[in-house]
Amino acid sequence: MAKVIIIGAGGVGTVVAHKCAQNHDVFTEIVLASRTKSKCDKVAEKINQPWFTTDSVDADSVDQLVELFNRHRPDMVINVALPYQDLTIMEACLKTGVNYLDTANYEPKDVAHFEYSWQWAYRERFEKAGLTAILGCGFDPGVSGVFTAYAAKHWFSAMEYLDIVDCNAGNHGKAFATNFNPEINIREITQNGRYYQDGEWVTTKPLEIHKSLTYPNIGPRDSYLLYHEELESLVQNYPTIKRARFWMTFGQEYLTHLRVIQDIGMARIDEIDYNGQKIVPLQFLKAVLPNPQELGENYHGETSIGCRISGIGKQGEPLTYYVYNNCSHEEAYKETGMQAVSYTTGVPACIGAMMFLTGKWNKPGVHNVEEFDPDPFMAQLPLQGLPWHEVVNADLEL
């Protein structure tokens, strides 16, 4: 039916590759491309299909991307490279007439700043070109937006309070490791928190606000308020929301390591001079920490990610609604060789591309996932390995 290029061969890219290959009726040709082609070749060896090929590209270079797209002529690019590279890939898509999907918003390399403005600025250009760009189609952002859209469509006449809750109750056996790219992960959680309240954004100190929340099949876990990019689009697309927050769990040992990393300057993202050579401390730290792609084999436990929403139901009644997915690290590893954090990000990217290629999410312009019909996406989640569950009118603890 369609040809796609997947850019990025890390943990998430590996999952996207496996899931797209499992759906060959939709993804009839797949190209996996990365700066390091040997990483792509390892994935291709496991998939072992003639219609799955590999290539190399520097995603910082618009010219190289254009050459890659012109050589392969894909229907869509699935971008699971670094968020610094979103804009160069979008530029190349416009130059070559290729549709676009990613899992995280653009970030400037030299400052940890998270917002959609840079990508939303491409709306008119994509619309005029007749191309679709789907932003933030991982789990959070991604499924969290689809969950919210599903709740708005089927349960609420007015959503008022939205809390996205993300728990990783897994154990990888390492003293300290991040579940995805350390450079991105540590930048994200060491920044100020932010949440939406009564039409304004409230800023907090990093990890300042926390409380214990109970997660299905897991139990209570300390959960910390962070800023996450999907809040920005969700409060715009659902103006009845009075408060929107994002929570993520961290263990005390993890936070202790993180505090030491910050205190000794290893979380810095500016360049320093070391023996006449310019290095970025956080990039050096990434090189010595465990590779997130190699955590899966000994990873036990599960993740639990969902949306807890309260407001006014379809019949005018007060309503609380909790929709969530739990994902096993062991099962994710058995299927794809990756742990559940990569799995829960890669599977939705595959589904989002499937939605576009089958004509269900085809809308020229630049769009966040909640702007599309959630029903066909929700139908695919359990079929692709991410079953979801609903709890109505229970205590949301928030």
Buried (B, 14 or more C-beta within 10 A) or exposed (E): EBBBBBBBBBBBBBBBBBBBBBBBEBBBBBBBBBBEBEBBBBBBEEBEEEEBBBBBBBBBBBEBBBBBBEEBEBBBBBBBBBBBBBBBBBBBBBBBEBBBBBBBBBBEEEEBEBBBEBBBEBBEBBBEBEBBBBBBBBBBBBBBBBBBBBBBEEBBBBBBBBBBBBBBBBEBEEEBBBBBBBBBBBBBBBBEBBBBEEEEEBEBEBBEBBEEBBBBEBEEBBBBBBBBBBBBBBBBBBEEBBBBBBBBBBEEEBBEBBEEBBEEEBBBBEEEEEEEEEEBBBEBBBEEBBBBBBBBEBBBBBBBBBBBBBBBBEEEEEBBBBBBBBBBBBEBBEBBBBBBBBBBBBBBBBBBBBBBBBEBBEBBBBBBBBBBBBBBBBEBBEEBBBEBBBBEEEEBBB
